[in-house]
């Protein structure tokens, strides 16, 4: 479920200090109900996800088409990525988190470079010819006595090309990609949360 921007902006996340010049694009409630200590399980679920394998055919086709077009149009060239076209947000982190980011070994299939992780929030970044983006994950009270995951997407478009690109893909993200991604995560969450809570 998509949420109002305030679901993210009113929380005391570190990302507000790290990326104040980024635009908040989306905030989503994740279908991952749990208790106050569920954040590590959420991270494990997302690290183990494989969108191309788990998504329905339409979403999988769109995902592959994006990367194919990116290759043809040169949207994802290394010279347009982190450390080349744009500086990594790691440079803005406190010293201890910079060190943790340098030594972090990321696993999983999400196309984001690890930025930082704290007790209840985690961020990764990505950059290409069109934009510099951040995926921010957090663990928040659900307002009904439980807890759940939350995802925010922040972007800094790269000029007119980036602005047009973000506008062009918006309907596809809302109608196909995000619903498929959330359903995939929900299935994985149910399996992994059940396993985590029944271990002796």
JOVEN-V705772 format. One record per run of one state. SS is the DSSP state (h for helix, s for strand, l for the rest). FROM is the first residue (numbers start at 1). TO is the last residue. If there is no record, write none. Layout:
SS,FROM,TO ; SS,FROM,TO
//
This chain:
l,1,1 ; s,2,2 ; l,3,5 ; h,6,9 ; l,10,14 ; h,15,18 ; l,19,22 ; s,23,29 ; l,30,33 ; s,34,34 ; l,35,38 ; h,39,47 ; l,48,50 ; h,51,54 ; l,55,56 ; h,57,73 ; l,74,77 ; h,78,80 ; l,81,81 ; s,82,82 ; l,83,85 ; s,86,86 ; l,87,88 ; h,89,92 ; l,93,94 ; h,95,103 ; l,104,112 ; s,113,117 ; l,118,120 ; s,121,127 ; l,128,130 ; s,131,141 ; l,142,146 ; s,147,157 ; l,158,158 ; h,159,198 ; l,199,200
//
